Amino acid sequence: MSNTENQSANRDALAPWPDREKAHGRETTYAPISRIAPTVISPRYLSEDERVHIADALHAGTSLRQTAAALG
């Protein structure tokens, strides 16, 4: 590959994404990313607050039975 071909290939690689997609004959649109997190995934899993409570109780030396009774 000559130096001019190499420079041309590098310019193509640095092109913005929409230009590269159009250059290949296809234009793609993507759904917007939602920044809203689900509030409850499943009641089956522990919430972050419950996990913190368990970690704090274990660090304080509370038994697992007492911690479970406190969580309900």
N, C-alpha and C positions, 0 to 999 in steps of 0.2 A: 504494500500500500504506500502510495507516495505521500509526501508531507501535506499537499493540498487536500487529498482525499481524507487524511486523518483529521485535518482541521474542520472539514465539512462534517464529518461524523461527530466530532466533539460539539459543534454548534447545534446539531440536531438533538444531541443528548441533553443539552442545556436549555432547550426550548421549554416554555411553560406547558403544563399538562394539557390544557385545552387545545393548544396548537399541535401538540404531538398526536392527540387523538383524532383531530380533524385531518392531519396529514396522512393517517392510515385509512381514511375513508369512513370513519365511524365517529359519531358524536354521542357521548354517554352523559346522562344526567343522573345524579345521585340524590336520594332522599336526604332531607336535612337531618342532622344529628340532634336528637332530643337531649337536653341537659337536665330534664326532670327525672329524678331517680324514683323508682317505685317505693311507696311508703312501706308496704308490707309485702315481703316475698312469699312467706308461708308461715303460719303459726307453728309449724313443726320445728323451725330453726330458732335458735336463740338470737335475740336482738343484741345490738352493740351494748346497750345499757346493762342487759343481763350478763353479758360476758365480762364487762368491767366490774360489776357487782361480785361475780364469782371470783375474779382475780384478786380483788381487794380483800374479800373474805378469806381466801386461801393465804394471802400474804399476812393477814392479821392472825392466822392460826385457828380460824373457825372450822369446825368439822363440816364435812360434806353434807351430812344430814341436816345440820342447823342452817346451812346455806340454802339447801333445797327447800326447807320449810319456809324460809324467809322469802324465797322467790315464788312459792306457791305451787 
